Structure formats: C-alpha cells, structure tokens
Amino acid sequence: MRKKIPLLFWCIFPGLVSAQTTYYCLAYFKVPAARETQFLAEMRTTGARGECLYKVLSPSGGNTEYNYVRITTVRGFKNAFARSAGATQPVKEEVYAGLAFADSSSADPLRSKYAVVDFMQPKPDKFGEYIKMETDTFRIIHRERIRLGDISQWACLQLALPFDTKIGYSIVDFNFYNNLEDMLSSKYTEALKNTFPAADLGRLFRSAGAMRDNPKADLLQQVLFTP
C-alpha cells in the first residue's frame, strides 16, 4: 500500500521530492542479544545494493530504543518505500534527502567503518540560515578534514518522511571515520585555519548552536555492507 504524503510536505519541501534526488532510508531495529546472529544472517540474505548495516555502540543498554541501523541508498522518492526488512521488522523508519557531502565524488558516500550521527532541529526562524551554514561553511571545513585524513566523509541529510514535528529533529549530520582513534585526535582547528583563517572556532560553534537544538548523538559501527 502506497503511503500518503501530506500536502503540507509538498508545499514546504518541493525540492526534496524529485526523481533525480538521492534518498537515504534509515531503518532502526531493536534486536535481543539472543537473536543477533539470526538477525545478521537475515540482513546478509535480504540486503539490497547500496545498503549498510550499523551496530549502535553508544548509547547502549536494554533501555535504548534501537541497537541497529540500516541505511539504504535509493534514487527517486517512490523507491524509498520498496524495502524489505526480512523477518525482523524495524521499530521505526525514516527517509532523508541528501543535502550536502564533504566529498561528493565518493561512490559510496555513507560507507565507512564508524559514524557519529548528530540529530538536530534548526529553530523555525533560523532554518534557512542554518542550512546555509551547513552547506557553505561546515561542508568546506569537513572537506578539508578529509584532505587532512581526519575523517573519511561528512554528510548532511534532511528528513523527508515521516512529516511529524514531534520527532524532534529534521537534520542529521554524519561524521564518518575509518578508525575510532581518529575521533580522539581531531584536526578541526587545523581545517578551520586552512579554510576560514579569520574565523574563531568557539564563536562558530556558538553561532551554530544558537540556531538549532541538538537532541542526541549516536556512535555506529558498520557490520555489513552490500556494494
């Protein structure tokens, strides 16, 4: 059954609904420890091209909402709903449109061993200004971080569905790493100096923080990838 898209969504985000836009479908799973082996076997057999499966390293514990996240890359809005999850059904699913990537030449922009995911909500009167800062400032800094070997990729995605203000976030940023150790030796300051030498890092972060709320962050480790 085709999901009905609210008319308000088409009015607010007309540029996101396009046959040419790349979408990223995030499915969140809560898998008991006793079923993890079976779950991973299902994912190996049902995985489609362009899928990554990540295990949530943090936060962790029995009270967490989910412990696995599957990311599927699709072209075209209608293809975002033709996914198969196997016997284990996700606790929730979200569809995102790609806004910006630090390295847009990457064949698999959301594929790396580790990812730090920041779920954010721009303030209503600052939404456009915040997106501009992400694409015109932070994207450039993160591109330099890739050149310096600090991260492997950075991505900014905008939530397309579900259209529900109660979710608490509409923008997701991914910082990708090939090694956990890279997170402890950030070259952010060096990257900023190389790209915007007159900018102050603290002031830049405060300016971004004033324009949005940062509800939560997840640390993910890739366990499966289907090229």
C-alpha positions in Angstrom: 0.0 0.0 0.0 1.4 3.4 -1.0 2.0 5.8 1.8 0.0 9.1 1.6 2.3 12.1 1.6 0.8 15.2 3.4 0.0 18.1 1.1 1.9 20.4 3.5 5.0 18.4 2.9 4.9 19.1 -0.9 4.4 22.8 -0.1 7.3 23.1 2.3 9.8 20.7 0.7 9.1 20.7 -3.1 12.8 20.4 -3.9 13.1 17.2 -2.0 10.6 15.2 -4.0 12.4 14.6 -7.2 13.1 11.6 -9.5 16.7 12.7 -9.5 17.3 13.2 -5.8 19.2 10.5 -3.8 17.3 9.4 -0.7 18.6 7.6 2.3 16.2 5.2 4.1 17.1 4.6 7.8 15.5 1.6 9.4 16.0 1.3 13.2 16.0 -2.2 14.8 15.8 -3.4 18.4 17.4 -6.9 18.3 17.7 -9.0 21.5 21.2 -10.4 22.1 19.9 -13.9 21.7 18.7 -13.1 18.2 21.6 -11.1 16.8 23.2 -14.0 14.9 19.9 -14.8 13.2 19.3 -11.1 12.5 22.7 -10.6 10.9 22.1 -13.7 8.7 18.8 -12.3 7.6 20.4 -9.0 6.7 23.1 -10.8 4.6 20.4 -12.6 2.6 17.9 -9.7 2.2 20.3 -6.9 1.7 19.9 -4.8 -1.4 22.5 -2.9 -3.3 23.7 0.2 -1.6 22.8 -1.0 1.9 24.9 -0.5 5.1 24.1 -2.1 8.5 25.4 -0.4 11.6 25.5 -1.6 15.2 24.9 1.2 17.7 27.9 1.3 20.1 26.6 4.3 22.1 24.1 4.8 23.6 23.8 1.2 24.7 21.8 -0.9 27.1 18.4 -2.6 27.4 16.5 0.7 27.6 17.7 2.1 24.3 15.1 2.4 21.5 17.2 0.6 18.9 20.6 -1.1 18.6 21.0 -1.5 14.8 20.5 1.0 12.0 20.2 0.0 8.3 20.9 2.7 5.7 19.7 2.1 2.2 20.5 4.4 -0.7 17.9 4.8 -3.4 17.3 7.0 -6.4 13.8 8.6 -6.6 11.2 9.2 -3.9 8.9 6.3 -4.8 11.8 3.8 -4.4 12.2 4.8 -0.8 9.2 2.6 0.1 10.2 -0.6 -1.7 12.4 -2.0 1.0 12.4 -5.5 2.6 13.5 -5.9 6.2 13.3 -9.7 6.4 11.7 -11.4 9.4 12.8 -8.7 11.9 10.8 -5.6 11.4 12.2 -2.1 12.3 10.9 -0.2 15.3 10.8 2.9 13.0 11.8 4.1 9.5 12.8 7.5 8.2 13.5 8.8 4.7 16.1 11.5 4.2 17.2 13.6 1.2 20.9 14.3 0.8 21.7 18.0 1.2 25.5 18.1 1.2 28.5 15.9 1.3 32.1 17.0 2.0 33.3 14.6 -0.7 30.6 14.5 -3.4 32.8 12.4 -5.7 32.6 9.3 -3.4 30.8 6.4 -5.0 29.5 5.2 -1.5 29.2 8.5 0.5 27.6 6.8 3.5 30.0 3.9 3.8 32.7 3.9 6.5 33.6 1.7 9.4 32.4 4.1 12.1 30.0 7.0 12.2 29.0 9.7 14.7 25.4 10.8 13.9 24.1 14.1 15.2 20.3 14.5 15.2 19.4 18.2 15.1 16.4 20.5 14.9 17.0 24.0 13.5 14.9 26.7 15.1 11.9 27.6 12.9 13.1 31.2 12.2 16.7 30.1 11.6 16.1 27.1 9.4 17.3 28.6 6.1 20.2 30.3 7.8 21.3 27.1 9.5 21.2 25.1 6.3 23.3 27.8 4.6 25.9 27.5 7.3 25.9 23.7 6.9 26.4 23.8 3.2 28.6 27.0 2.8 30.7 26.7 5.9 30.8 23.4 7.6 30.9 21.4 4.4 34.0 23.3 3.3 35.7 22.7 6.7 34.8 19.0 6.6 36.1 18.6 3.1 39.5 19.9 4.4 39.3 17.5 7.3 39.0 14.7 4.7 42.1 16.0 3.0 43.9 16.1 6.3 42.9 12.5 7.0 40.8 13.5 10.0 37.5 12.0 8.8 36.6 9.8 5.8 33.3 11.6 4.9 30.8 14.1 6.2 27.1 14.2 5.2 24.1 16.5 6.0 20.7 15.0 5.4 17.2 16.5 5.7 14.3 14.4 7.0 11.6 13.9 4.3 9.3 11.4 6.0 7.7 11.0 8.4 6.4 14.5 8.4 5.9 14.9 12.2 7.2 17.8 14.3 7.0 15.5 17.4 10.1 13.6 16.2 12.3 16.5 17.5 14.8 16.6 14.7 14.8 17.3 10.9 18.5 17.4 10.1 21.0 14.6 10.6 24.8 15.1 10.3 27.2 12.1 9.8 30.9 12.3 10.6 32.5 9.1 9.2 35.7 7.6 10.5 37.8 4.6 9.4 39.3 4.3 12.9 38.0 5.0 16.4 41.3 6.6 17.3 40.7 9.4 14.7 37.9 10.7 16.9 40.4 11.5 19.7 42.9 13.4 17.5 40.6 15.9 15.7 42.2 18.2 13.2 39.2 20.5 13.2 41.2 23.6 14.3 43.7 23.0 11.5 41.0 22.5 9.0 39.3 25.7 10.0 42.6 27.7 9.8 43.1 26.3 6.3 39.6 27.2 5.1 38.4 30.2 7.1 41.6 31.6 8.7 39.8 34.7 10.2 37.1 32.6 11.9 37.1 31.7 15.6 36.2 28.0 16.3 34.4 28.8 19.5 32.4 31.6 18.0 31.5 29.4 15.0 30.1 26.6 17.3 28.2 29.1 19.4 26.6 30.6 16.3 25.5 27.2 15.0 24.3 26.2 18.5 22.1 29.3 18.7 20.3 28.3 15.5 19.4 24.7 16.5 18.8 22.2 19.2 20.9 19.0 19.3 18.7 16.4 20.8 21.1 13.4 20.6 24.0 11.7 19.0 24.7 8.0 18.2 28.0 6.2 17.6 27.7 3.5 15.0 30.0 0.7 13.8 29.5 -0.9 10.4 28.8 -4.6 10.4 27.5 -5.3 6.9 27.8 -3.6 3.5 26.2 -4.5 0.2 28.0 -2.8 -2.7 
